[in-house]
Amino acid sequence: MIPRTASATLARMAAGFPVLVVTGPRQSGKTTLAQASFPDKPYVSLENLNERAFAQEDPQGFLARYPVGAIIDEVQHVPALFSFIQTRVDASRRMGEFILTGSQNFGLMASVAQSLAGRAGIVQLLPFSLNELAAVGRLPALDEILYSGLYPPLHDRPLDPAQWFGSYILAYLERDLRQLANVHDLGLFQRFIALCAARTGQLLNLSSLALDCGIGQTTARNWLDLLQASYVVFLLRPHHRNFGKRLVKSPKLFFCDTGLAAALMNIQGVTHMAIHPARPALFENLIVIEYLKRRYNAGLASNLFFWRDNIGHEVDLLLDEGETLRPIEVKSGQTIGSEHFDGLRTWQRYAGAAAGPPALVYAGDDGYTRSGIQVVPWNASFPATP
């Protein structure tokens, strides 16, 4: 097993929360993480229809089988179970008693908010981070990462990415999203997701997306909400503070894994990735999601934004660190010129005292400081904590 950064977070949370919730996309390693972090806990999956029926028909009897708690996988299948877990942990007052996992964030988090508010520590687990692979000496070359992505099965089994993503997309669409969204035309829904992939790294124009797909804006918005809740896409919001110019209000669209986006774009291998026009956007996608993983693995919500004014000045990423906003520029080239710092310098003039230490992440291999700006190679160790 490749150690996960979130394991230490779960261990800390288990000392202060009676329930831990691990959520994230399918195949991101939630079950493996829970079992590795709590090897003494019994494990039960509600994907098992017999176990699911037992939990639905007799929740108290189901939980009584686990006097010291358990890992309950895909718990969102039995929403009624949450109220009984609440009663149980309130009576026992044991910390770290139940570890719940689930991949359908709509139902799962609604149930947690209703029954387990204040009782549950939440970790959102995305696929491997660059740090996690680098720590065990298994970090591939950049174009291979952009093409294959970072889902665990592709890094611990001899799998072809095109075949794996083809099966993943079909199974995911059929099993989860299509059912949740009550989609009758699967081809239309597949087209919608592919159009989202083609817009990776761009400002979201919902009306254009709906028009290109041939659906209404309300449907497009509902489907996009579903993709967010299921950890397929991530919307990077513009920062709300006005630094001297009117800001754009639309979010930028990213995928939670570049390999999934590449598969939906029909990119045919590493060589194709190296020359594909979407490569710069996918590189930006990779870096943005790495910073998101840094927050999620620490059990924290996103503090990521971007900045763009109405005349084209832009900073790819802003980290809201409380008193300061740290600007991060992302460049997909291996060579850095003075013009690549223009956005950071413009933003620093607007932000003044609110500007944190700037950085530029690029596709090269050397790190250095230039004109007061930290230049960071893509494969440098990202900070483990926010």
C-alpha positions as CSV (number, residue, x, y, z in Angstrom):
1,M,0.0,0.0,0.0
2,I,1.2,3.5,-0.8
3,P,0.8,5.5,2.5
4,R,-1.8,8.2,2.3
5,T,-1.3,11.7,3.9
6,A,-4.9,11.6,5.2
7,S,-4.1,8.7,7.5
8,A,-2.4,11.0,10.0
9,T,-5.5,13.3,9.8
10,L,-7.8,10.5,10.6
11,A,-5.7,9.4,13.6
12,R,-5.9,12.9,15.0
13,M,-9.6,13.2,14.4
14,A,-10.3,9.8,16.0
15,A,-9.2,11.3,19.3
16,G,-11.9,14.1,19.2
17,F,-14.8,12.8,17.1
18,P,-17.0,9.8,17.8
19,V,-17.6,9.4,14.0
20,L,-15.2,9.8,11.1
21,V,-16.5,10.3,7.6
22,V,-14.3,9.6,4.5
23,T,-15.9,10.7,1.3
24,G,-14.5,11.1,-2.3
25,P,-14.9,9.7,-5.8
26,R,-15.1,6.0,-6.4
27,Q,-11.8,4.2,-6.6
28,S,-9.9,7.0,-4.8
29,G,-8.9,4.6,-2.0
30,K,-11.4,5.4,0.7
31,T,-11.9,1.8,1.9
32,T,-8.2,1.0,1.8
33,L,-7.4,4.1,3.8
34,A,-10.1,3.4,6.4
35,Q,-9.0,-0.3,6.9
36,A,-5.3,0.6,7.0
37,S,-5.9,3.4,9.5
38,F,-8.1,1.3,11.8
39,P,-7.0,-2.3,11.3
40,D,-8.7,-3.5,14.5
41,K,-12.2,-2.3,13.4
42,P,-14.6,-4.8,11.8
43,Y,-15.6,-3.9,8.3
44,V,-19.0,-4.1,6.6
45,S,-20.0,-2.9,3.1
46,L,-23.6,-1.8,2.4
47,E,-22.9,-2.6,-1.3
48,N,-23.6,-6.1,-0.1
49,L,-27.4,-6.4,-0.6
50,N,-27.8,-8.7,2.4
51,E,-26.1,-6.3,4.7
52,R,-28.0,-3.4,3.3
53,A,-31.3,-5.2,3.8
54,F,-30.3,-6.0,7.4
55,A,-29.4,-2.3,8.1
56,Q,-32.6,-1.1,6.5
57,E,-35.0,-3.5,8.3
58,D,-33.3,-3.6,11.7
59,P,-30.8,-0.7,12.2
60,Q,-30.4,-1.4,15.9
61,G,-29.7,-5.0,15.4
62,F,-27.3,-4.3,12.6
63,L,-25.3,-1.9,14.8
64,A,-25.5,-4.3,17.8
65,R,-23.2,-6.7,16.0
66,Y,-20.4,-4.1,16.4
67,P,-20.1,-3.3,20.2
68,V,-16.9,-1.3,19.8
69,G,-17.8,0.3,16.4
70,A,-17.0,-0.6,12.8
71,I,-16.0,0.7,9.4
72,I,-19.2,1.0,7.4
73,D,-18.6,1.3,3.7
74,E,-21.0,3.1,1.2
75,V,-23.2,4.1,4.2
76,Q,-25.3,6.5,2.1
77,H,-27.3,3.5,0.9
78,V,-29.1,3.4,4.3
79,P,-29.8,7.0,5.4
80,A,-31.9,5.8,8.4
81,L,-28.8,4.4,9.9
82,F,-27.4,7.8,10.8
83,S,-30.0,8.5,13.5
84,F,-29.2,5.2,15.2
85,I,-25.5,5.9,15.0
86,Q,-26.1,9.3,16.6
87,T,-28.0,7.7,19.5
88,R,-25.3,5.1,19.9
89,V,-22.3,7.4,20.0
90,D,-24.2,9.9,22.3
91,A,-24.7,7.1,24.8
92,S,-21.3,5.5,24.5
93,R,-19.2,8.7,24.3
94,R,-16.4,6.8,22.7
95,M,-14.2,8.6,20.3
96,G,-13.5,7.1,16.9
97,E,-16.2,4.5,17.3
98,F,-17.5,4.5,13.7
99,I,-15.7,5.2,10.4
100,L,-18.2,5.8,7.6
101,T,-17.3,6.0,3.9
102,G,-19.3,6.9,0.9
103,S,-18.9,8.2,-2.7
104,Q,-22.3,9.8,-3.3
105,N,-21.7,13.1,-1.5
106,F,-25.3,14.4,-2.0
107,G,-27.0,11.8,0.2
108,L,-24.0,11.2,2.5
109,M,-23.4,14.8,3.6
110,A,-27.1,15.6,3.9
111,S,-27.4,12.7,6.4
112,V,-24.3,13.8,8.2
113,A,-25.5,17.4,8.5
114,Q,-28.9,16.2,9.8
115,S,-27.9,13.6,12.3
116,L,-24.2,13.9,13.1
117,A,-23.4,17.6,13.1
118,G,-20.7,18.3,15.6
119,R,-20.1,14.5,16.0
120,A,-18.3,13.7,12.8
121,G,-14.9,14.6,11.5
122,I,-14.8,14.7,7.7
123,V,-12.0,13.9,5.3
124,Q,-12.5,14.2,1.5
125,L,-10.1,11.8,-0.2
126,L,-9.2,12.5,-3.8
127,P,-6.8,10.2,-5.9
128,F,-3.1,10.1,-5.0
129,S,-1.2,13.3,-4.6
130,L,2.2,13.9,-6.2
131,N,3.7,13.9,-2.7
132,E,2.3,10.5,-1.9
133,L,3.8,8.9,-5.1
134,A,7.1,10.8,-4.7
135,A,7.5,9.6,-1.1
136,V,7.7,6.0,-2.3
137,G,9.8,6.7,-5.4
138,R,6.9,6.1,-7.9
139,L,6.3,9.5,-9.4
140,P,6.0,9.1,-13.2
141,A,7.0,11.7,-15.8
142,L,4.8,14.7,-16.2
143,D,3.1,13.8,-19.4
144,E,2.3,10.3,-18.1
145,I,0.7,11.8,-15.0
146,L,-1.4,14.2,-17.2
147,Y,-2.5,11.3,-19.4
148,S,-2.9,8.5,-16.8
149,G,-4.1,10.6,-13.8
150,L,-3.6,9.6,-10.2
151,Y,-6.3,7.1,-9.4
152,P,-4.8,4.4,-7.2
153,P,-5.6,1.4,-9.4
154,L,-3.5,2.8,-12.2
155,H,-0.5,3.0,-9.9
156,D,-0.7,-0.3,-8.1
157,R,-1.8,-2.6,-10.9
158,P,-0.6,-3.3,-14.5
159,L,-3.6,-1.5,-16.1
160,D,-3.9,0.3,-19.4
161,P,-5.3,3.8,-18.6
162,A,-7.5,3.9,-21.7
163,Q,-9.1,0.6,-20.8
164,W,-9.5,1.5,-17.1
165,F,-11.0,4.9,-17.7
166,G,-13.3,3.5,-20.4
167,S,-14.7,1.0,-17.9
168,Y,-14.8,3.6,-15.1
169,I,-16.7,6.1,-17.2
170,L,-19.3,3.5,-18.3
171,A,-19.8,2.0,-14.9
172,Y,-19.9,5.4,-13.2
173,L,-22.4,6.8,-15.6
174,E,-24.6,3.8,-15.5
175,R,-24.5,3.1,-11.8
176,D,-24.3,6.4,-10.1
177,L,-24.8,9.6,-12.0
178,R,-27.4,8.4,-14.4
179,Q,-29.5,7.1,-11.5
180,L,-29.0,10.1,-9.3
181,A,-29.8,12.6,-12.1
182,N,-32.7,10.5,-13.5
183,V,-31.1,10.7,-16.9
184,H,-33.1,9.0,-19.7
185,D,-30.7,9.8,-22.5
186,L,-27.3,8.4,-21.5
187,G,-25.7,9.6,-24.7
188,L,-26.7,13.2,-24.0
189,F,-25.3,13.0,-20.5
190,Q,-22.0,11.5,-21.8
191,R,-21.8,14.4,-24.2
192,F,-22.3,16.9,-21.4
193,I,-19.4,15.4,-19.4
194,A,-17.2,15.4,-22.5
195,L,-18.0,19.0,-23.2
196,C,-17.1,19.8,-19.6
197,A,-13.7,18.1,-20.1
198,A,-13.1,20.2,-23.2
199,R,-13.6,23.3,-21.1
200,T,-11.0,22.3,-18.4
201,G,-9.3,25.4,-17.0
202,Q,-11.8,27.8,-18.7
203,L,-14.3,30.2,-17.2
204,L,-17.6,28.5,-16.9
205,N,-20.2,29.7,-19.3
206,L,-23.3,27.7,-18.4
207,S,-25.5,29.0,-21.2
208,S,-22.8,28.1,-23.8
209,L,-22.4,24.7,-22.3
210,A,-26.1,24.0,-22.3
211,L,-26.5,25.3,-25.8
212,D,-23.7,23.1,-27.1
213,C,-25.1,20.1,-25.4
214,G,-28.7,20.7,-26.5
215,I,-30.2,21.0,-23.0
216,G,-31.7,23.8,-20.9
217,Q,-29.6,25.8,-18.4
218,T,-31.5,24.4,-15.5
219,T,-30.6,20.9,-16.5
220,A,-27.0,21.9,-17.2
221,R,-26.8,23.5,-13.7
222,N,-28.3,20.4,-12.0
223,W,-25.9,18.0,-13.9
224,L,-22.9,20.2,-13.0
225,D,-23.9,20.3,-9.3
226,L,-24.1,16.5,-9.5
227,L,-20.6,16.3,-11.0
228,Q,-19.3,18.5,-8.2
229,A,-20.9,16.5,-5.5
230,S,-19.5,13.3,-6.9
231,Y,-16.0,14.6,-7.1
232,V,-15.8,14.6,-10.9
233,V,-15.3,18.4,-11.3
234,F,-14.2,21.2,-9.1
235,L,-15.2,24.8,-9.6
236,L,-12.5,27.3,-8.6
237,R,-14.3,30.5,-7.5
238,P,-13.0,34.0,-8.2
239,H,-12.0,35.9,-5.0
240,H,-14.7,38.3,-3.9
241,R,-12.4,41.2,-2.8
242,N,-12.1,43.9,-5.4
243,F,-8.4,44.9,-5.9
244,G,-8.8,48.1,-8.0
245,K,-10.7,46.6,-10.9
246,R,-14.1,45.0,-11.5
247,L,-13.6,41.2,-11.2
248,V,-15.1,38.4,-13.2
249,K,-17.8,36.5,-11.4
250,S,-17.7,33.1,-13.2
251,P,-15.8,30.2,-11.7
252,K,-13.2,28.2,-13.6
253,L,-13.9,24.5,-14.4
254,F,-11.4,21.8,-13.4
255,F,-11.6,18.0,-13.2
256,C,-10.6,16.3,-9.9
257,D,-8.3,14.0,-12.0
258,T,-6.4,14.9,-15.2
259,G,-6.5,11.3,-16.4
260,L,-10.3,11.3,-16.4
261,A,-10.4,14.6,-18.3
262,A,-7.9,13.3,-20.8
263,A,-9.9,10.2,-21.4
264,L,-13.0,12.2,-22.0
265,M,-11.1,14.4,-24.5
266,N,-10.0,11.2,-26.3
267,I,-6.3,11.9,-25.8
268,Q,-4.5,8.8,-27.2
269,G,-1.5,8.2,-25.1
270,V,1.5,10.0,-23.6
271,T,2.9,11.0,-27.0
272,H,-0.4,12.5,-27.9
273,M,-0.6,14.3,-24.6
274,A,2.8,16.0,-25.2
275,I,1.5,17.8,-28.3
276,H,-2.2,18.2,-27.5
277,P,-3.5,21.8,-27.3
278,A,-5.2,21.0,-24.0
279,R,-1.9,20.2,-22.3
280,P,-1.4,23.6,-20.7
281,A,-5.0,23.5,-19.3
282,L,-4.4,20.0,-17.9
283,F,-1.1,21.1,-16.3
284,E,-2.9,24.0,-14.6
285,N,-5.6,21.5,-13.6
286,L,-3.0,19.2,-12.1
287,I,-1.5,21.9,-9.9
288,V,-4.8,23.4,-8.8
289,I,-6.0,20.0,-7.6
290,E,-2.7,19.3,-5.9
291,Y,-3.3,22.4,-3.7
292,L,-6.9,21.2,-3.2
293,K,-5.6,17.7,-2.0
294,R,-3.3,19.5,0.4
295,R,-6.4,21.0,2.1
296,Y,-8.6,17.9,1.9
297,N,-5.9,15.6,3.2
298,A,-5.6,17.8,6.3
299,G,-9.4,17.6,6.9
300,L,-10.0,21.2,5.8
301,A,-12.2,22.9,3.3
302,S,-10.9,24.5,0.2
303,N,-9.2,27.9,0.5
304,L,-8.5,28.2,-3.2
305,F,-9.6,31.0,-5.4
306,F,-8.4,32.8,-8.6
307,W,-8.3,36.4,-9.6
308,R,-9.1,38.0,-12.9
309,D,-10.2,41.5,-13.7
310,N,-12.3,42.7,-16.6
311,I,-9.3,43.7,-18.7
312,G,-7.5,40.4,-18.6
313,H,-5.1,40.6,-15.7
314,E,-5.1,37.2,-13.9
315,V,-3.5,35.1,-11.2
316,D,-4.2,31.4,-11.6
317,L,-4.5,30.6,-7.9
318,L,-5.0,32.5,-4.7
319,L,-4.6,30.7,-1.3
320,D,-6.7,32.5,1.3
321,E,-4.4,32.2,4.4
322,G,-6.5,34.5,6.6
323,E,-4.5,37.8,6.9
324,T,-2.9,37.3,3.5
325,L,-3.8,36.0,0.0
326,R,-0.9,34.0,-1.5
327,P,-0.8,34.2,-5.3
328,I,0.3,31.2,-7.4
329,E,0.9,31.4,-11.1
330,V,1.0,28.2,-13.1
331,K,3.0,27.8,-16.4
332,S,3.1,24.6,-18.4
333,G,6.4,25.4,-20.1
334,Q,9.9,24.4,-19.0
335,T,11.4,27.8,-19.5
336,I,10.4,30.9,-17.6
337,G,10.6,34.4,-19.1
338,S,10.2,37.8,-17.4
339,E,6.7,38.2,-18.9
340,H,5.5,35.1,-16.9
341,F,5.7,37.2,-13.7
342,D,3.5,40.1,-15.1
343,G,0.2,38.8,-13.5
344,L,1.8,38.3,-10.1
345,R,3.3,41.7,-10.1
346,T,0.1,43.4,-11.2
347,W,-1.8,41.6,-8.5
348,Q,0.7,42.6,-5.9
349,R,0.3,46.3,-6.8
350,Y,-3.5,46.0,-6.5
351,A,-3.5,43.8,-3.3
352,G,-0.8,45.8,-1.3
353,A,-0.5,44.6,2.2
354,A,-2.9,41.7,1.6
355,A,-0.5,40.0,-0.8
356,G,1.3,36.9,0.6
357,P,4.6,35.6,-0.8
358,P,4.2,34.9,-4.5
359,A,5.1,31.7,-6.3
360,L,5.2,30.4,-9.8
361,V,4.8,26.7,-10.5
362,Y,6.1,25.5,-13.8
363,A,6.9,22.3,-15.8
364,G,10.6,22.5,-15.3
365,D,12.9,20.7,-12.8
366,D,14.8,23.5,-11.1
367,G,13.6,25.6,-8.2
368,Y,15.0,29.1,-7.5
369,T,14.0,32.7,-6.5
370,R,13.7,35.4,-9.2
371,S,12.9,39.0,-8.4
372,G,11.5,38.0,-5.1
373,I,9.2,35.4,-6.6
374,Q,9.7,31.7,-5.7
375,V,9.9,29.5,-8.8
376,V,8.7,26.0,-8.0
377,P,9.2,22.9,-10.2
378,W,6.1,20.8,-10.7
379,N,7.7,17.8,-9.0
380,A,8.8,19.7,-5.9
381,S,7.3,18.6,-2.6
382,F,4.1,20.5,-2.0
383,P,3.7,21.5,1.6
384,A,2.1,18.7,3.6
385,T,0.0,21.1,5.7
386,P,-1.8,24.3,4.6
